[in-house]
Amino acid sequence: MIFETHAHYDDEQFDSDREALLASLSDCGIKSVVNVGASIASTRKSVELAGKYDFIYATVGVHPSEIDELNEERFAWLRELTKLEKVVAVGEIGLDYYWDKEPEVQERQRYWFKRQMQLAREAKLPIVVHSRDAAADTLQIMKEAHAEEIPGVIHCYSYSPEMAQEFIKMGYYIGVGGVVTFKKAKKLKETVEHIPLERILLETDCPYMAPEPYRGKRNDSRYIPYIIEKIAELKQVSIEEVEEITWENAMKFYQFVTKL
């Protein structure tokens, strides 16, 4: 059984075949999917998908590049959504300095990252952290917020093995997706080699980041076996072991959420 911990099936790229694709996942071994909110609209759609499909769960939150959407009224709306039965995390939240270089924009990102972390603490939910070109600030904010008390995952991990160990010390999981199959993904491959398998969560970030041999095409959860195969190769363990342990990891990640 495979647990897809980070998908975006609300994306318009799935509008033409969403129902058929989702109906096919179980036959491919995909037994649970977390659809991740990244904006106000995608959060709403994620909750709708979770309400429609038994095997889909939702996260609620606003991506750092979308924080201009946030205000106190919408933040209160997010707080209400955390009370829903199939909402299992706050995310994806965090920092993204790749696109946003302006100091005032980055400051707003840090502000809403902190606020959404606090929301997760209040709701007793884990967080899904997006961090791009912002390793030092991400780690500093998490330490200041005592993130070791808020379970979470560093989604689409892109930093060094040493930085991964810092997050793991705080009790965090590392999200590994299709990038691990790319030829030039040296840092991620080294990270997978050095961290415990018990700290890895499988994800696609679909429709983005399709693994080889589908790189550049629309991604979906059916391609997770390519990720599993590469992790097994890097860890020198069997495919079955990777599948079993990452399933257990995902279940542990959500274990305190009694409504799951």
Summary of the structure (lengths in Angstrom):
residues: 260
radius of gyration: 16.9
end to end distance: 16.7
largest distance: 49.9
contacts: 899
relative contact order: 0.14
helix: 50%
strand: 17%
